[in-house]
């Protein structure tokens, strides 16, 4: 059986009875976190520009829990941009799975009025397909210039929406192949409005792929594994497994082994371990900017490549700057939504301290975390002539192996709703999604 076909078989035959509770729990967490960051990002410029340009017609889906009606494909598109606009959404599989899967599933689930249980199954279908495909590559897609959220997200969203529509194996395979031909997303656009566009466009692509497949739109039966297919096309050097079958899908759950990493800071995840290290040093030694001669950050060459903005002037660009995140960690003792603004980034003391931050890249890569070094570490040289060396940080706070507790998760959710100027009670919405399997989709999405 071809790989493309086997993915379709998995999606079509995914049995809810075989899904372990831990897999469902992680998926629920993905929904909850994404809903929060989507609401937080609904008033951001990329979200509003896209909505103004699309002018979505009224339909049977809604925009970012505002009650505004929209067609499902456009709701997925706009909501996906909102969810990724602040770069505060979860991380896994070298990308941001929930910011694609959740908007696509929410929009299509509203349209179909299926159950929250069906939404969980769809999420797992998308996550496991994404994990199967990215696990076949030995190299780092970012190194080629690809944004994995954009190139894998459209395929995963197609799988999720095929699951919601209960497509058979053949139609699910067509949907997956259609998703593959809509894969896109360039690292060169990091730090601009186009990065969240990648997520929204992938969510839209997934909705459309499943709808087109159900209507009879065909695609190649080997679009994933063909020599001119998806895997080979996006592989940095062609060293990718296109031949082996997809064994273990639906039996070995990658979501329980890889999980979701919940962001504590609304910045590129490549900065998070260093932020943890810098904040620890600030708190332990009561560091002040005036005390500091230089800050040196040891991280991987891959991370250094992604963090391309060395003297940013905007909040968007600062999300991809190790220099900014170190300066914010010292000056504000945090890196939050309030710091990732143009006004804060342009402050004289922020710009000055950024100029004293240096990067020490290494190639000591961690086999457990794609693109990352074994650990990131911060060293602060003081004007007094002494140096303070921070401890090596392997797992960022919020990583699946260093998770946030329930209080911190809810605190982030509540802060996100406040940032989005939402009038929805955070406790009510949070509670709905913690028991989402028992809720119909429209009850989940039209709570205001």
QUIVEN-V635994 format. One record per helix or strand of 3 or more residues. SS is the DSSP state (helix for helix, strand for strand). FROM is the first residue (numbers start at 1). LEN is the number of residues. If there is no record, write none. Layout:
ss=<SS | SS>
from=<FROM | FROM>
len=<LEN | LEN>
This chain:
ss=<helix | helix | helix | helix | strand | strand | helix | helix | helix | helix | helix | helix | helix | helix | helix | helix | helix | helix | strand | helix | helix | helix | helix | helix | strand | strand | strand | helix | helix | helix | helix>
from=<3 | 16 | 21 | 45 | 61 | 68 | 72 | 97 | 116 | 141 | 148 | 169 | 187 | 193 | 230 | 254 | 269 | 289 | 292 | 301 | 315 | 322 | 342 | 348 | 357 | 376 | 387 | 406 | 426 | 436 | 441>
len=<11 | 3 | 20 | 10 | 3 | 3 | 13 | 16 | 19 | 4 | 17 | 12 | 3 | 22 | 5 | 5 | 17 | 3 | 9 | 6 | 4 | 10 | 4 | 7 | 6 | 7 | 3 | 14 | 9 | 3 | 5>
